[in-house]
Amino acid sequence: GYVLAQPKFFLLKQDFGGNDSRELIWDVEANDYEQKAMESYSVPFYKPGEEADRRPMPINAAYEVAKDRVEGQIARKRISENPAEFIKKFAAQTCTFWFIVETKKKSVVIGGMALLMLFLAGVGIYKAKQNGRDTFPVLLVLLYFHLLYAIILAFARYSFPLYPTLLIFVGYAIDNALTNRHNSRNLHANRSLTENSLSG
């Protein structure tokens, strides 16, 4: 359910009889929404937790296909009927892909770290491209992850698989800066030696 699984503040109130009240819900969990959606199509929904249904999760292709079909139908219906809300959701989650949206403190700390890493990785990618390295495949993967999860449900933890790749370019940027600094110092030292030898 690439639209069912979304933050509670973007869920639309729906009576599951085919009519939407088009009001925003602020006090409902995504799992509860998805459960009602599945039950409205006579598809069982299993959720973890102490108060959850104790029946084992069915592990079979038929169940997953049925669940995906229902979620796809609801998702397409909601996107076509509420394009503005979908665009708002997409725009918000494009940003929250790198942030933890729980508390302001967590958002600032985690978001600040992410922005620093993104900046350094961007410098590394730029320097790598300057040195003739092909960075397009990496940029394509980053863009794919970012846009895909912005459509589904963007949480900061979903960006974590990209961090090892980003760290490579962060390291490249730092190494490039240190190398340039070292070369600059050597150049300055050589100039000083040359000037001293000429003056002597």
C-alpha positions in Angstrom: 0.0 0.0 0.0 2.2 2.8 -1.2 -0.3 5.4 0.0 -2.0 3.5 2.8 1.2 3.3 4.8 1.7 7.0 5.5 1.9 9.2 8.6 -1.2 9.6 10.6 -1.5 13.3 9.9 -2.0 12.6 6.2 -4.6 9.9 6.6 -8.0 10.8 5.2 -11.2 9.9 7.0 -13.1 7.3 5.0 -16.1 5.3 5.8 -15.0 2.5 3.5 -18.4 2.5 1.9 -17.0 4.4 -1.1 -17.4 7.9 0.3 -14.6 10.1 1.7 -15.3 12.9 4.1 -12.1 14.5 3.0 -11.1 15.5 6.5 -7.7 15.1 8.0 -7.3 12.6 10.8 -4.8 13.5 13.5 -5.5 10.6 16.0 -5.4 7.4 14.0 -2.5 5.0 13.4 -1.5 3.9 9.9 -2.0 0.2 11.0 -5.5 0.8 12.2 -6.3 2.5 8.9 -4.8 -0.3 6.9 -6.7 -2.9 8.9 -10.0 -1.3 8.2 -9.2 -1.0 4.6 -8.3 -4.7 4.3 -11.4 -5.8 6.2 -13.6 -3.7 3.9 -12.4 -6.0 1.1 -12.7 -9.2 3.2 -8.9 -9.5 3.3 -7.5 -10.5 6.8 -5.1 -8.1 8.4 -2.4 -9.2 10.9 -0.6 -6.8 13.1 2.0 -7.4 15.8 1.7 -6.4 19.4 0.4 -7.6 22.7 -3.2 -7.0 21.8 -2.8 -8.3 18.2 -4.5 -11.2 16.6 -2.6 -14.3 17.7 -3.2 -16.1 14.4 0.1 -16.8 12.6 1.0 -14.6 9.6 0.1 -16.5 6.4 3.2 -16.9 4.3 1.9 -17.5 0.8 1.9 -15.7 -2.4 -1.9 -15.6 -2.8 -2.3 -13.6 0.4 0.4 -11.1 -0.6 -1.1 -10.7 -4.1 -4.6 -10.1 -2.7 -3.3 -7.6 -0.1 -1.3 -5.8 -2.8 -4.2 -5.7 -5.1 -6.5 -4.2 -2.5 -4.0 -1.6 -1.4 -3.2 -0.7 -5.0 -6.9 -0.1 -5.7 -7.4 2.1 -2.7 -4.2 3.9 -3.4 -5.1 4.7 -7.0 -8.6 5.8 -5.9 -7.2 8.1 -3.2 -4.6 9.7 -5.5 -7.1 10.4 -8.2 -9.7 11.8 -5.8 -7.3 13.7 -3.6 -4.3 14.8 -5.8 -3.6 17.9 -3.7 -3.3 15.9 -0.5 -1.0 13.4 -2.3 1.2 16.2 -3.6 1.3 17.7 -0.1 2.3 14.3 1.4 4.9 13.7 -1.3 6.5 17.2 -0.7 6.6 16.7 3.1 8.1 13.3 2.9 10.7 14.3 0.4 12.1 16.4 3.3 11.4 13.9 6.1 13.3 11.1 4.3 16.5 12.4 6.1 14.8 13.6 9.4 13.3 11.9 12.4 10.0 13.5 12.9 9.4 12.7 16.5 10.6 15.6 18.6 12.1 18.9 17.6 15.4 18.0 19.4 15.7 14.6 17.5 14.8 16.3 14.3 17.5 18.9 14.7 20.2 16.5 15.8 19.5 13.8 13.2 18.6 16.2 10.5 21.8 18.3 11.1 23.9 15.1 10.9 22.2 14.1 7.7 22.6 17.6 6.1 26.3 17.6 7.0 26.7 14.2 5.5 24.8 15.1 2.4 26.8 18.3 1.9 30.2 16.5 2.3 28.9 13.6 0.0 27.9 16.3 -2.5 31.4 17.8 -2.4 32.8 14.3 -2.8 30.6 13.5 -5.8 31.5 16.8 -7.4 35.3 16.2 -6.9 35.0 12.7 -8.2 33.3 13.9 -11.3 36.0 16.5 -11.7 38.6 13.7 -11.6 36.8 11.8 -14.3 34.8 9.4 -12.1 31.4 8.2 -13.3 29.1 9.2 -10.5 25.8 8.9 -12.4 24.9 5.4 -11.1 25.3 6.5 -7.5 23.2 9.6 -8.1 20.5 7.4 -9.7 20.4 5.1 -6.7 20.1 8.1 -4.3 17.4 9.6 -6.3 15.5 6.3 -6.6 15.5 5.7 -2.9 14.5 9.3 -2.1 11.6 9.5 -4.5 10.4 6.0 -3.9 10.1 6.4 -0.1 8.6 9.9 -0.5 5.8 8.2 -2.4 5.4 5.4 0.2 6.3 6.5 3.7 9.5 8.4 4.4 11.2 8.0 7.8 14.8 8.8 8.5 15.6 5.1 9.1 14.7 4.3 5.5 17.6 6.5 4.4 20.1 4.5 6.4 20.9 2.0 3.7 22.3 4.9 1.6 24.7 6.0 4.3 27.6 3.6 3.5 27.5 4.9 -0.1 27.4 8.5 1.1 30.3 7.8 3.5 32.5 6.7 0.6 32.0 10.2 -1.0 32.3 11.9 2.4 35.7 10.1 2.7 36.6 11.1 -0.8 35.8 14.8 -0.1 37.8 14.8 3.2 40.8 12.9 1.5 40.7 15.4 -1.4 40.7 18.4 1.0 43.6 16.9 3.1 45.6 16.1 -0.1 45.1 19.6 -1.4 46.2 21.0 1.9 49.2 18.8 2.0 50.1 19.8 -1.6 49.6 23.4 -0.8 52.0 23.2 2.2 54.6 21.4 0.1 54.3 24.0 -2.6 54.7 26.8 -0.1 57.7 25.0 1.5 59.4 24.5 -2.0 58.9 28.1 -2.8 60.5 29.2 0.4 63.5 26.9 -0.2 63.8 28.3 -3.7 63.7 31.9 -2.5 66.2 31.2 0.2 68.6 29.5 -2.2 68.3 32.3 -4.7 68.9 35.0 -2.0 71.9 33.0 -0.6 
